[in-house]
Amino acid sequence: MTNTDYKTVSKLLFPDENESNKKASEKFSDLIREQAYALKRKHFQQPEPEESLELKNCREIADFMKKHLAAAGKKQAVQDFQTGLNLLNGYKNESPVEAKVKLEEDSEFGEKTFAALFNVLKNYPVSTVERYVRLGAINNKIWSTKNDTSIDTDSEVERLTGIMEVKDE
């Protein structure tokens, strides 16, 4: 996967439910197909395309987001992701990132979110992006539950913190 357009990255970070819920036979078919392509490339002496650093970083973030995506759903996970990017860069004057555009936190991973992610990844390590995405998720959880007495916001934040563990570099 060498294509780094926003649709490819969106599917990597936030796969559709039917992608992650494939049957074992479908996953096996995909694996066999990929191995057949690898043999074909090897037979015709075509080197395996090298994965870009940006795509490698997106894969790391996708691994980080998997549990949260499963627990919160795609819309909430994308909104938390956008909030985190806004907290990290969005509209801070001291940010080293060129494009200081505040993202609309609309739960849609579109071209602006894609551009913001890649601009941020040029200037910050993946672990920093993960920390801010985690802060965005916590921020959204607090604001969405603070006035509902039937929800224990503290325990929800603790649960979310456990799901979104950040690996130190």
Secondary structure, 3 states (H helix, E strand, C coil): CCCCCHHHHHHHHCCCHHHHCCCHHHHHHHHHHHHHHHHHHHHCCCCCCCCCHHHHHHHHHHHHHHHHHHHHCHHHHHHHHHHHHHHHHHCCCCCCCCCCCCCCCCCCCCHHHHHHHHHHHHHCCHHHHHHHHHHHHHHHHHHHHCCCCCCCHHHHHHHHHHHCCCCCC
